[in-house]
Amino acid sequence: MRIATIQALDQADPLSAKREAFVLPEGLVYLDGNSLGMLPRIVQSRVEQVVKQQWGHDLIRSWNLHGWVDLPVKVGAKIARLIGAEPDEVVAADSTSVNLFKVLLAALRLRPERRVIVSDVDNFPTDLYIAQGVSALLGGYELRLVKKDEIEEALDHQTAVLMLTEVDYRTGYRYDMGRLTRMAHERGALALWDLAHSAGAFPVYLNQHGVDFAVGCGYKYLNGGPGAPAFLFVARRHQEAAFPFLSGWMGHKAPFAFIPEYVAAEGIRRLTVGTPSVLSMSALDAALEVFVDVDLEALREKSLRLTDLFIELMEPLAARYGFELVTPREHAQRGSQVAYRHQEGYAVMQALISQGVIGDFRAPDIVRFGFTPLYLRFMDVWEAVQRLEHVMRQDLWKDPRFQQRAKVT
Ligand SMILES: Cc1ncc(COP(=O)(O)O)c(C=O)c1O
């Protein structure tokens, strides 16, 4: 494809102005929004204001004065639009892992006569670890882990919960949420989705698909910052019966009544536990402002065009240097990332990062590139492929310093 054609794509991009909403390090092509989104400018000023004015000056009064106490539900309501939920069905809190623990326990309690949790053996490990912990806690549960094409078969009348991540963190494969949720329901099971690689990357339609529970991350495509609070969704029809096993005071009906008995709050708030992390929550709240006027269908359209372009430009390199595409070419089956298998994936990614293109590596052999439609240009995609070509042609990845594995890969 000619450069002029790619430049024309940028000129016609309805989301191009959004790029200015982010802090953009000079010369960097950032293809890692699926691990940590870039810093929105508005977050800088908001965090400064929260630290200086709210914490520094207004101190304890800020819980009421600046609405700190309501941040989890306020932020949850903002996320709701992005995932096809009602504002009172989502709350921001804790980490994705902790939220999964909470909603998985709540879901299992709604199907007490059933003893099977079905999931994908390639699901993100924390999801599987949490399910193992929950099973050990309750005793007598089977965690049935199968390959993607065996899910349908694995669902039966013993299944309590189907627990899946919509977009596979390694391959970028996107499940058909509507079909699988329907299938789970047909067998009397509940559907619980992890939206870590979905929320903020493309529109999700939880209620349209009748999803029961969901969780997701704040630090990836939502750009909430390192360690940002995560979120959870409970469909309104389940909220009254969703038992909050992590029954902390913030989920109490009257936290400041200080009574000894736990009485769950009405609605989604019951799934909050302790004091919210106000600084991180404020950063996420500000980051979500960037999405307010974003047309989510346009976001999806651009995401597909970016990933299509990358796959196309990578074709000659893939053939020449042994990159095996593991992301589906079919749009309906693709999230907002593209991944390749490569024998020397770790070293190749480190060498590429040294050339100013940040993607990431997932063991055992996946190089992964996340495409955030809010701040990426089509020319960035072209630039990334040029630099990767340079890394391969010059054998830069063979440098021993690129072989050494850091603690975080
Ligand atoms: C699918 C998925 N779920 C959960 C997590 C981690 O969640 P947390 O660290 O917020 O508990 C990740 C992190 O990358 C993920 O990809």
The ligand as a MOL file (V3000), in Angstrom:
LIG
                    3D

  0  0  0     0  0            999 V3000
M  V30 BEGIN CTAB
M  V30 COUNTS 16 16 0 0 0
M  V30 BEGIN ATOM
M  V30 1 C -8.3860 -11.0580 30.6170 0
M  V30 2 C -7.7350 -10.4710 31.8250 0
M  V30 3 N -8.3380 -10.5680 33.0240 0
M  V30 4 C -7.7750 -10.0430 34.1340 0
M  V30 5 C -6.5470 -9.3960 34.0760 0
M  V30 6 C -5.8540 -8.8950 35.3050 0
M  V30 7 O -6.6740 -8.2840 36.1720 0
M  V30 8 P -6.2010 -7.5730 37.5200 0
M  V30 9 O -4.7330 -7.4530 37.5210 0
M  V30 10 O -6.9190 -6.2460 37.4770 0
M  V30 11 O -6.7240 -8.4060 38.6390 0
M  V30 12 C -5.9090 -9.2670 32.8490 0
M  V30 13 C -4.6110 -8.5660 32.7840 0
M  V30 14 O -3.9670 -8.4300 31.8090 0
M  V30 15 C -6.5170 -9.8190 31.7020 0
M  V30 16 O -5.9000 -9.7360 30.5150 0
M  V30 END ATOM
M  V30 BEGIN BOND
M  V30 1 1 1 2
M  V30 2 1 2 3
M  V30 3 2 2 15
M  V30 4 2 3 4
M  V30 5 1 4 5
M  V30 6 1 5 6
M  V30 7 2 5 12
M  V30 8 1 6 7
M  V30 9 1 7 8
M  V30 10 2 8 9
M  V30 11 1 8 10
M  V30 12 1 8 11
M  V30 13 1 12 13
M  V30 14 1 12 15
M  V30 15 2 13 14
M  V30 16 1 15 16
M  V30 END BOND
M  V30 END CTAB
M  END
